[in-house]
């Protein structure tokens, strides 16, 4: 999470540095906003590399950069270019088919142990998984955009379902953090109980898909007052505090490691995943939010 925050803050700082070099009059123009977002995008690529799962369309970035640099461009040209780039960033990135397949194989292993998830939410998740499977099976006649849409829809549903309850340490969902939660983790570790993905997140392990005896011990200490608080690893999307970005974008573009592999095994790009795609536009959105502009 520290790396995620670093990336987000760096992108925002990059945008802010760019913004300070323009006049007050220019700050209100679409040309300025377009330039700000272009700076964020190119800065992201040069410093951190292209996001691994989502392939941003470089053609769009080049095209809008040409508009920005063309002295004949009008304010309407800048506005249209800005809208095209925002749309591409938020709605058009492509998810690799083989990565979507890997996520699907993990996602179908999720079980609704002890009816932890509400029946309606669980049914919606199963329907979204079924749709993703159909699109993947028909790949060739289906398109990359259809795979991406099905993947994002499934991921958004899963994130909403697992983020519905966010009291760290409350693994049994009774509304309190006590020794019973630690005991439940211990039973899970020896195979006497099963945990849903949401419960694993609530166990508050740094790698939240793999709770250990360490988390059980931390919860025990917290429940009897030996420690004042549990560590905050930012597992839940509410921890991001992104109230100025559409909630659905955040849910659909944030990898959940219960079902999303942390490693991508393509030889050309073998790196760890962190949050994806929505951070590309954070610098621009942050600047709009801080200066009172509608994105």
Secondary structure, DSSP 4 states (H G I P E B T S, - for coil): -HHHHHHHHHHHHHHHHHHTTS-HHHHTSHHHHHHHHHHHHHHHHHHH-S-SSEE--HHHHHHHHHHHH-TT--HHHHHHHHHHHHHHHHH--EE-HHHHHHHHHHHTT---GGG-S-HHHHHHHHHHHHHHHHHHHTBTTB-HHHHHHHHHHHHHHHHHHHTS---TT-TT-SSS-SHHHHHHHHHHHTTS----HHHHHHTT-SSTTS--HHHHHHHHHHHTTSSS-------SGGGG--TTS-HHHHHHHS--TTTS-SB---TT---B--S-SGGGGHHHHHHHHHHT---
